[in-house]
Amino acid sequence: MARKDKASNAAQKAKGKAKEAAGKLTDDESLEYEGKTDQVKGDVKQAGENVKDAFKHGR
């Protein structure tokens, strides 16, 4: 399950980067902001996964 979650988090970050880039290209500040938000959400979820892994492995 952890690998699936990590892949999902990475996909969310990639999707966010694409939205941010599209927003910059089209001067759509809303889309750019949404992309940045997606990236942060992916980072936060990934941090949570890292904490879970640390507890599972006794670190």
N, CA, C and O atoms as a GROMACS GRO file, in nm:
protein
  236
    1MET      N    1   0.082  -0.120   0.000
    1MET     CA    2   0.000   0.000   0.000
    1MET      C    3   0.086   0.126   0.000
    1MET      O    4   0.050   0.225  -0.064
    2ALA      N    5   0.197   0.123   0.069
    2ALA     CA    6   0.282   0.242   0.079
    2ALA      C    7   0.336   0.283  -0.058
    2ALA      O    8   0.344   0.401  -0.089
    3ARG      N    9   0.373   0.184  -0.139
    3ARG     CA   10   0.424   0.217  -0.273
    3ARG      C   11   0.317   0.285  -0.356
    3ARG      O   12   0.343   0.380  -0.430
    4LYS      N   13   0.195   0.234  -0.343
    4LYS     CA   14   0.083   0.293  -0.417
    4LYS      C   15   0.060   0.437  -0.373
    4LYS      O   16   0.039   0.526  -0.455
    5ASP      N   17   0.065   0.460  -0.242
    5ASP     CA   18   0.047   0.595  -0.189
    5ASP      C   19   0.158   0.688  -0.236
    5ASP      O   20   0.133   0.802  -0.273
    6LYS      N   21   0.282   0.639  -0.233
    6LYS     CA   22   0.394   0.721  -0.277
    6LYS      C   23   0.383   0.755  -0.426
    6LYS      O   24   0.413   0.867  -0.467
    7ALA      N   25   0.340   0.658  -0.504
    7ALA     CA   26   0.322   0.684  -0.647
    7ALA      C   27   0.211   0.787  -0.669
    7ALA      O   28   0.222   0.874  -0.756
    8SER      N   29   0.105   0.776  -0.592
    8SER     CA   30  -0.006   0.870  -0.602
    8SER      C   31   0.040   1.011  -0.565
    8SER      O   32   0.001   1.108  -0.629
    9ASN      N   33   0.122   1.020  -0.461
    9ASN     CA   34   0.174   1.151  -0.419
    9ASN      C   35   0.263   1.212  -0.526
    9ASN      O   36   0.256   1.332  -0.553
   10ALA      N   37   0.347   1.129  -0.586
   10ALA     CA   38   0.434   1.177  -0.693
   10ALA      C   39   0.353   1.222  -0.813
   10ALA      O   40   0.386   1.321  -0.878
   11ALA      N   41   0.247   1.148  -0.843
   11ALA     CA   42   0.160   1.186  -0.955
   11ALA      C   43   0.091   1.319  -0.927
   11ALA      O   44   0.076   1.401  -1.018
   12GLN      N   45   0.049   1.339  -0.803
   12GLN     CA   46  -0.017   1.465  -0.768
   12GLN      C   47   0.081   1.582  -0.784
   12GLN      O   48   0.044   1.688  -0.833
   13LYS      N   49   0.205   1.561  -0.742
   13LYS     CA   50   0.306   1.667  -0.758
   13LYS      C   51   0.331   1.697  -0.905
   13LYS      O   52   0.342   1.813  -0.944
   14ALA      N   53   0.341   1.591  -0.987
   14ALA     CA   54   0.365   1.610  -1.130
   14ALA      C   55   0.248   1.683  -1.195
   14ALA      O   56   0.267   1.772  -1.278
   15LYS      N   57   0.128   1.645  -1.157
   15LYS     CA   58   0.008   1.711  -1.209
   15LYS      C   59   0.009   1.859  -1.169
   15LYS      O   60  -0.027   1.946  -1.248
   16GLY      N   61   0.051   1.885  -1.046
   16GLY     CA   62   0.059   2.023  -0.999
   16GLY      C   63   0.160   2.105  -1.077
   16GLY      O   64   0.136   2.221  -1.109
   17LYS      N   65   0.274   2.043  -1.108
   17LYS     CA   66   0.377   2.114  -1.186
   17LYS      C   67   0.325   2.146  -1.325
   17LYS      O   68   0.351   2.254  -1.379
   18ALA      N   69   0.251   2.052  -1.383
   18ALA     CA   70   0.194   2.075  -1.516
   18ALA      C   71   0.092   2.188  -1.512
   18ALA      O   72   0.090   2.273  -1.601
   19LYS      N   73   0.007   2.188  -1.410
   19LYS     CA   74  -0.093   2.295  -1.398
   19LYS      C   75  -0.024   2.430  -1.379
   19LYS      O   76  -0.064   2.530  -1.439
   20GLU      N   77   0.079   2.432  -1.295
   20GLU     CA   78   0.150   2.557  -1.271
   20GLU      C   79   0.211   2.609  -1.401
   20GLU      O   80   0.201   2.728  -1.432
   21ALA      N   81   0.275   2.520  -1.476
   21ALA     CA   82   0.336   2.560  -1.603
   21ALA      C   83   0.230   2.610  -1.702
   21ALA      O   84   0.251   2.710  -1.770
   22ALA      N   85   0.118   2.540  -1.709
   22ALA     CA   86   0.010   2.582  -1.799
   22ALA      C   87  -0.044   2.718  -1.757
   22ALA      O   88  -0.074   2.803  -1.841
   23GLY      N   89  -0.055   2.739  -1.627
   23GLY     CA   90  -0.102   2.868  -1.577
   23GLY      C   91  -0.008   2.981  -1.614
   23GLY      O   92  -0.053   3.090  -1.651
   24LYS      N   93   0.122   2.955  -1.605
   24LYS     CA   94   0.221   3.056  -1.642
   24LYS      C   95   0.215   3.088  -1.791
   24LYS      O   96   0.223   3.204  -1.832
   25LEU      N   97   0.201   2.983  -1.872
   25LEU     CA   98   0.197   3.002  -2.017
   25LEU      C   99   0.075   3.081  -2.062
   25LEU      O  100   0.081   3.158  -2.157
   26THR      N  101  -0.036   3.060  -1.993
   26THR     CA  102  -0.162   3.125  -2.034
   26THR      C  103  -0.195   3.247  -1.949
   26THR      O  104  -0.303   3.306  -1.963
   27ASP      N  105  -0.105   3.285  -1.862
   27ASP     CA  106  -0.128   3.397  -1.769
   27ASP      C  107  -0.255   3.375  -1.686
   27ASP      O  108  -0.328   3.470  -1.657
   28ASP      N  109  -0.279   3.251  -1.648
   28ASP     CA  110  -0.394   3.215  -1.565
   28ASP      C  111  -0.344   3.195  -1.423
   28ASP      O  112  -0.298   3.087  -1.386
   29GLU      N  113  -0.353   3.300  -1.343
   29GLU     CA  114  -0.302   3.296  -1.206
   29GLU      C  115  -0.374   3.192  -1.121
   29GLU      O  116  -0.313   3.130  -1.033
   30SER      N  117  -0.502   3.172  -1.147
   30SER     CA  118  -0.579   3.074  -1.072
   30SER      C  119  -0.526   2.932  -1.096
   30SER      O  120  -0.510   2.855  -1.002
   31LEU      N  121  -0.501   2.899  -1.221
   31LEU     CA  122  -0.449   2.767  -1.255
   31LEU      C  123  -0.307   2.749  -1.200
   31LEU      O  124  -0.272   2.641  -1.152
   32GLU      N  125  -0.228   2.854  -1.207
   32GLU     CA  126  -0.092   2.849  -1.154
   32GLU      C  127  -0.096   2.823  -1.003
   32GLU      O  128  -0.019   2.741  -0.952
   33TYR      N  129  -0.184   2.894  -0.932
   33TYR     CA  130  -0.198   2.876  -0.788
   33TYR      C  131  -0.247   2.735  -0.755
   33TYR      O  132  -0.199   2.672  -0.661
   34GLU      N  133  -0.342   2.686  -0.834
   34GLU     CA  134  -0.395   2.551  -0.813
   34GLU      C  135  -0.283   2.448  -0.828
   34GLU      O  136  -0.276   2.351  -0.752
   35GLY      N  137  -0.197   2.468  -0.926
   35GLY     CA  138  -0.084   2.378  -0.946
   35GLY      C  139   0.012   2.379  -0.829
   35GLY      O  140   0.059   2.274  -0.785
   36LYS      N  141   0.040   2.497  -0.778
   36LYS     CA  142   0.129   2.507  -0.662
   36LYS      C  143   0.066   2.439  -0.541
   36LYS      O  144   0.134   2.372  -0.463
   37THR      N  145  -0.065   2.455  -0.526
   37THR     CA  146  -0.137   2.391  -0.415
   37THR      C  147  -0.130   2.240  -0.427
   37THR      O  148  -0.108   2.171  -0.327
   38ASP      N  149  -0.149   2.187  -0.547
   38ASP     CA  150  -0.139   2.042  -0.567
   38ASP      C  151   0.000   1.991  -0.530
   38ASP      O  152   0.013   1.883  -0.472
   39GLN      N  153   0.102   2.066  -0.564
   39GLN     CA  154   0.238   2.025  -0.531
   39GLN      C  155   0.260   2.020  -0.380
   39GLN      O  156   0.321   1.927  -0.329
   40VAL      N  157   0.210   2.120  -0.310
   40VAL     CA  158   0.224   2.123  -0.165
   40VAL      C  159   0.149   2.007  -0.102
   40VAL      O  160   0.199   1.944  -0.008
   41LYS      N  161   0.029   1.979  -0.152
   41LYS     CA  162  -0.049   1.866  -0.099
   41LYS      C  163   0.029   1.736  -0.118
   41LYS      O  164   0.033   1.652  -0.028
   42GLY      N  165   0.090   1.719  -0.233
   42GLY     CA  166   0.170   1.600  -0.259
   42GLY      C  167   0.288   1.590  -0.165
   42GLY      O  168   0.320   1.481  -0.116
   43ASP      N  169   0.354   1.704  -0.138
   43ASP     CA  170   0.467   1.706  -0.046
   43ASP      C  171   0.423   1.669   0.096
   43ASP      O  172   0.491   1.592   0.164
   44VAL      N  173   0.311   1.723   0.140
   44VAL     CA  174   0.262   1.696   0.275
   44VAL      C  175   0.225   1.548   0.289
   44VAL      O  176   0.258   1.485   0.389
   45LYS      N  177   0.156   1.494   0.190
   45LYS     CA  178   0.120   1.353   0.195
   45LYS      C  179   0.245   1.265   0.195
   45LYS      O  180   0.250   1.164   0.266
   46GLN      N  181   0.345   1.304   0.118
   46GLN     CA  182   0.469   1.226   0.113
   46GLN      C  183   0.541   1.232   0.248
   46GLN      O  184   0.598   1.132   0.291
   47ALA      N  185   0.538   1.346   0.312
   47ALA     CA  186   0.599   1.357   0.445
   47ALA      C  187   0.530   1.263   0.543
   47ALA      O  188   0.595   1.200   0.626
   48GLY      N  189   0.400   1.254   0.533
   48GLY     CA  190   0.324   1.162   0.619
   48GLY      C  191   0.364   1.017   0.593
   48GLY      O  192   0.377   0.939   0.687
   49GLU      N  193   0.384   0.982   0.467
   49GLU     CA  194   0.428   0.847   0.433
   49GLU      C  195   0.567   0.820   0.490
   49GLU      O  196   0.595   0.710   0.537
   50ASN      N  197   0.653   0.920   0.485
   50ASN     CA  198   0.788   0.903   0.539
   50ASN      C  199   0.784   0.880   0.690
   50ASN      O  200   0.862   0.801   0.743
   51VAL      N  201   0.695   0.950   0.759
   51VAL     CA  202   0.680   0.930   0.903
   51VAL      C  203   0.630   0.789   0.932
   51VAL      O  204   0.680   0.722   1.023
   52LYS      N  205   0.532   0.743   0.855
   52LYS     CA  206   0.482   0.606   0.872
   52LYS      C  207   0.594   0.505   0.854
   52LYS      O  208   0.608   0.412   0.932
   53ASP      N  209   0.674   0.525   0.749
   53ASP     CA  210   0.785   0.433   0.722
   53ASP      C  211   0.884   0.434   0.837
   53ASP      O  212   0.935   0.328   0.875
   54ALA      N  213   0.913   0.550   0.891
   54ALA     CA  214   1.009   0.559   1.000
   54ALA      C  215   0.961   0.481   1.123
   54ALA      O  216   1.041   0.414   1.188
   55PHE      N  217   0.832   0.488   1.153
   55PHE     CA  218   0.779   0.415   1.266
   55PHE      C  219   0.775   0.265   1.240
   55PHE      O  220   0.799   0.185   1.330
   56LYS      N  221   0.747   0.227   1.116
   56LYS     CA  222   0.744   0.084   1.081
   56LYS      C  223   0.881   0.022   1.096
   56LYS      O  224   0.894  -0.094   1.136
   57HIS      N  225   0.984   0.099   1.064
   57HIS     CA  226   1.121   0.046   1.065
   57HIS      C  227   1.196   0.082   1.192
   57HIS      O  228   1.316   0.058   1.202
   58GLY      N  229   1.127   0.140   1.288
   58GLY     CA  230   1.187   0.170   1.418
   58GLY      C  231   1.293   0.277   1.416
   58GLY      O  232   1.389   0.271   1.493
   59ARG      N  233   1.277   0.373   1.329
   59ARG     CA  234   1.377   0.483   1.321
   59ARG      C  235   1.324   0.607   1.382
   59ARG      O  236   1.394   0.709   1.384
   0.00000   0.00000   0.00000
